């Protein structure tokens, strides 16, 4: 049973004066801060992300993540996570990605192990800087819901800075993901449908930033954005997209929550046959995402 112990503030008296902003509290839905947990403390996270809209047919998927993070030292934390997903899609075929209708409820989809090391603390050093790294293995394709073995290594560089005595907070991220993916064969595919089963190597680059303001005790309102692009073995740059949206965050001593509305504003490269909206990438991405994150400190 979760205790009521308050997270020790890694940056001392400065952060103690900022209501609702304890170490490693997620002020944004997608971009990440540079803080780590204090030594010996733990935090449990639940993330739920709704992805919907391909421009045609029906596409609704929900990704969930259940993660436990532990502070090994005041500068280094480790984490482990279990991932699940559900999907409901029909009325749209996309070569290599959506081979037909698929619907199932919450199902285990992957596991992840990671760590985060803080080099500079934003309150003590003027600007915060950290690196995060993780290994992820999944067995369900997040786009189609079909069987797909995927092994990914992620490396992120995270920056964070306080302004106005902590009422205004900026974060910036650069991330690199390297992936080995292997799809399982599918029987009875539509005639002429392309479903490659040769293993693929992919590299994904993500750049994001966010700015949030504490407008009343414990409450932050901000805006965040991410640019993401992917390169694949045979085709080079496969996709790119930009998402921008608002985030609302509430933080107390025992728990916090962040809600983000994240629509795609522009995207490009590969498009499916008959795609009407040519200003978005709608093969691997969707028109919009909504993410709810909840964290409990103990």
N, C-alpha and C positions, 0 to 999 in steps of 0.2 A: 504494500500500500504506500502511495506516494506520501512523503513527509512534507512538512511545511517550512523546511529550512530555506532561507533566502540564499540565492547564489552569492558567493563572495565576489565583490567587484574587483576585477583584475587591475583596474586603473585607479583604485583608491578613491580619494575624496572627490575628485572631479566627477566621476561617474555617479557617485552617491548623490550629487546635486542635480542629476538629470532624471526626473521621474520616468519610469517605464523604459529605461534603456540600459539594461544590464548586459554583461559580457556575452557576446555571441547571440544576442537576441536578434531574430530575423525581422528587420524593419521593412523588408521588401519581399515580394513573392519569388523573384527570379534572380536578381543580382544579389551578391553576398558581401557581407562586411568582413573586416580584417581581424576582428576580435576572436579570442579563443576562450574556452571555459577556464575558470580558476582550477588549480590543482585539487584533485579529489572530488570535484563536483560532477554531477551527471544531469543530462537533459534528455527528455523523451519527446520525439517529434512525430506528428501525424500530418502528412501532406496529401491533399486531394486535388487533382488537376482535371478539369473537364475540357475536352477538345471537341469542337463541333464545327460542321460546315465545310463541304467540299465544292459547293457551287451547284451540284446536282445530286439527286438521290438523297439518302439519309446517311449521315455519318455522325455518331456520338460515341466517344470513348472516354473512360474515366481511369486515370492512373492514380494509384495510391502508394504511399511510401510510409513505412513504420521504422523509425530510426532511433537508436540509442547512442548518445555521445558521452564520452568520459574525458575529463581533464587529467592527463598524465602529469602535466606540469602547468605552470601559469602561462606557458607559451606553446604548449603542444597538446592537442587533443586527438582522440581516435574515435571512430564511429563504425557502426555496422547497421545494415538496413535490409528489410525484406520488402519486396515490391509486389503489388498485385495490379490487375487491370480488368476492366469489363469493356465490352464493345457491342454496338448495334449498327450494322451497316448493310445497306442494300440499295439497288437502283443505280449502281455505278460500277463499271469495270475499268481498271487502269492496268495496262500491261506492266508486269513486274511488281505490282504493289497491291492491287485489289482484285483478286481472282474470282470473286463472287460474294454473295451475301454471307454474313457471319454475325452470330449473336450468342453471347454468353455472359453470365453474371460474374461477380468477383472471382478471380482465379489467380493463384500464385504465378508470377511472371519473371522474377529475377531476384538476385541478391547483390549487395554492394558492401565493400569494405574500404575505409578511407582514413585519412588523417589530415590535420591542418597545423601548420607551424607559423607562429607569429614572430616576425623579426622586429617590427616597430609598432608601438602602441599609440593610437591616435591621440589620446589625452596626454601622454607623457612625452611623446617625441614629435608632436606637431602634426604628423601624418602617420597613419597606420599602414603596415604592409605585411602581407602573409601569403603563403603558398598553400594550396590544398591539392591533394592527390587522392585518387581512388581507382579501384579495380571493380568492374561490374560484369556479372555474367547473367544473361537472360535467355529464356527459351521460348518466348512468344514474341512474334513480330508486333511492335506497337501500332503499325499502320493497318495491317490486315487481320490481326488476331490469329494468324496461322503459325505453325511450328517454325522456329528459326533460332538457331544457336548463335549467340552473339557475345563476344568477349571484347570489352572496351577498357582502355587505360586513359585516365583523365588527369590533366595537370592544369591548375588555375593560378593566376596571379591576382591578388586582391588588394585594393587600396581603399582607404577610408579617411575622412577628415571631418572634424567638428568645426562649426562656425557658430557665432552668437552664443557662446558659452554652452554649446551642445543643443541648442534649440533647432539648429539647422544642420543636417548631416548629409554628406556626399559620399558615395561609394563608386568605385570603378573596377571592372573585371576584364581580364583577358583569359580565355580558356582554349585548350587544345585537347581534342579527343581522337584517339587512334583506335580503330575498330576492325576486328576480324568477324565476318558474318557468313553463315552457311545456312541457306534455306533447305527445308525438306521438300521432297517431291510431292505433288498433289495429283491425285487421279481425277479423271473425267473433267479436265479443263475445257473451256470453250475452244472451238476450232481456231487454230492460229494464235492462241493466247501465249504471250511470252512470260515464262516463269523460270528465270535462270536458277540453276541449282549448283553452279560453280561457285566456290568460295570467293568472297570479295574482301578487298581491303579499302577502308574509307578513312579519311581525315576530316574532322569537323573543327572549324574555328568559330568561336563565339566572343563577341565584344559587347559589353553592357555597361550601363551607368544608371545611377538613380540619385534623386535629391528628395529629401523628406524633411518636413517641418513639424515640430511639436506645437500644436495650436491650443492645447490645454493639457493639464496634468494627465500623464499616461497615454495620451492620444497623439499619433503622428499621421499626417497625410502627405503623400508624395507621388512622384511620377518616375517611372522607370522605363528603360528601353533596352532592347537587345537586337544586335545584328548577328546573323548566323549564316555560315556558308559551309558547304560540304564538297569534298573532292573524292572521286571514286576512281578505281584502278584504270578502267578503260575509257571513260568519257571525260575525264578532267573535272572541271567545276560542274557539279550536278544541280545545285540549287543555291539560292540565297533568299533571305527574308529579313524584314524588319518588323518587330512588334513594339508597340508603345501603349502604355496604359497607366491608370492611377492605382495606388495602393493605400489602403487604410489599415493602420496598425494600432492595437491596444496592448499595453504591457503592464502587468502587476508584479508583485514580488514572487508569486507562486506560478504564474502562467502568463502566456502571451498568445496573441492571434493576429494573423495578417491575411487580408483579403485583397486579391489583385484581379482586375479586369484587364485582359491583355489581347486586344485585337491586332491582327496583321494589317499593317498600313501599306506595305509594298513588298513585292517579291518577284523573283524571276528565274530564268533558265528553263529547265524541263517543265513542260505542261502536258496534260493528258489530251487525247483526241476529243475535240468538241468543247474544250474548256471555254466558257463564256467570258469570265473575268480574267483578262490577260495581264493584269497588273499585280497579281498575287501568285505565290507558289502554293498550289493546292494538291500536290501529289503526296509529299511527306508531311506537309504542314496543313493546318486548317485555317478557316477564316478568323477564328477567335479561340481564346483559352480563358478559363477562370480558375484561379488557384486559391485554395484556403489552406493555411498553415497554422497549426496549433502546437505550442511547445509547453512542457511542464518541467519546472525546475525541482530537483531534489538532491 
